[in-house]
Amino acid sequence: MERTLAKQVTGKIGEKVLLLGWVDKVRDHGKLKFVDLRDRSGIVQCVFSAAMSGDAVFSAEDVVEFVGDVKSRPEAMVNPNLDTGAFEVSVEKYSVLNASKVLPIPIDTDGHEISEELRLKYRYLDLKRARMQRILRLRSEFTKAVRQNLHNLDFVEIETPILTKSTKEGARDFIVPSRYYPGRFFALPQSPQQYKQLLMTAGVERYFQIAKCIRDEDPRADRGYEFTQIDVEMSFVNRDEVMAAMEGVIKDSVTSVDGKLQNADFPVFTYKEALAKFGADKFDLRTDEEKKENVLAFAWVVDFPFFKKVDIKDAAEVLDGKSGWTFTHNPFSMPKEEHLKRHLSGDRVDDILTTQYDLVCNGYEVGGGSIRAHRPEILRATFKIMGYSDAEVEQAVGHMLEAFAFGTPPHGGIAFGLDRLVVLLSGEKSVKEAIAFPMTSTGRTSVMDAPAAVDDSLLKELGITVSKK
């Protein structure tokens, strides 16, 4: 017999069905026993007769198989709060496929009352709660919409490497030792930035990827080492063309999952205007009423300074900005056309503006991109301003400079934070709610509790000696 999902019983009155799922709730009324069976589609009430009730013993989260007839509930017993509330299944046969122990955390609440430590230790249970299931499915549907919108614009989805080279992208790299090349290391990608630019050299013209990015940043309450971004790059475009295309993708994708937009067109502010009007370049345009209705208020911010003074408290900035200057967003950006000569000469660095554009929503940055430096002398000048010698420039981005010498077209792109967008769409507050298995606030993995020690034999094979701080 083919399986019937809970929500499908509504069209099968009088038919015999096979249900597979979990025991959600049990109500024992003596002669009759009612079991709510839950599967991915919803919940359906199953009824055990007096003859079966005594032997049919279930606990919450038991995995079960029920066979029975679909019937209409008596009018007085209809549950208007349940999609299947006008129906029930009269069980004839049942089997417990796997019994469940008593759960260490409740899953019939929204979970906010439970500590992060417990929720993430038992994340596979925490994800069972209805709120988390809705978020997982929202993320899937939103990602599907983004993909479809990009495919409709002739973008090609391409995967870039996870094992790559340590580069200058604004944060510390996670490094991976090479067994085959002792003393040498791969790095996990902070973003696909350089590969997607190389794909423009390769003539792809329109690329995208749902990319996992990894940065060794200090643990924060609302951020882990890993995040996912919608990564996009386009050839033969200017700033306004990228912004217009991506605004369309975001609007269509948001409305496809019933998100509410404040404006049909996203307003544009310069960096200076944003600081003067809102006191920050990440701002919230919503009214109090719009906040209650979970409206999404998107806006663009443009004309950022290219460089800033190094923050001596930021180790990554100190490492990147050898001259005391470092980039505000991205070293691979193109300066604004009217500042190009100054950029090439390194004159009045603090006045140089970049072609960077950020997308903000409800007080958060949800996307950032720029028109890229596609000529080698421009990229070289950026690193020179930051104090790199010719040899250091070659070591850091020599492969990019070489590629740019072989007909790389003008290009630009953007990356959107998928995790943050899902949080905003769902009305949640923490980005961890949008990730199936997020990191803890102390920088450890859900469930598996990494990082963990490894065998000494493996360290020896890799030529690694661990020294205690």
Buried (B, 14 or more C-beta within 10 A) or exposed (E): EEEBBBBBBBEBEEEBBEBBBBBBBBEBEEEEBBBBBBBEBBBBBBBBEEEBBEEBEBEBBBBBBBBBBBBEBEEEEEBEEBBBBBBBBBBEEBEBEEEBEEBEBEBEEEBEEBEBEBBBBBBEBBBBBBBBEEBBEBBEBBBEBBBBBBEEBEBEEBEBEBEBBBBBBBBBBBEEBBEEEEEEBBBBBBBBBBBBBBBBBBEBBBBBBBBBBBBBBEEEEEBBBBBBBBBBBBBEBEBEEBBEBBBEBBBBBBEBBEBEBBEEEBEBBBBEBBBEEBEEBBBBBBEEEBEEEBBBBBBBBBBBBBBBEBEEEBEBBBEBBBBEBBBBBBBBBBBBEEBBEBBBEBEEBEEBBBBBBBBBBBBBBBBBBBBBBBBBEBBBBBBBBBBBEEEBBBEBBBEBBEBBEEEBEBBBBBBBBBBBBBBBBBEBEBBBBBBEBBBBBEBBBBEEEEEEEEEEEEBEEBEEEEEEE
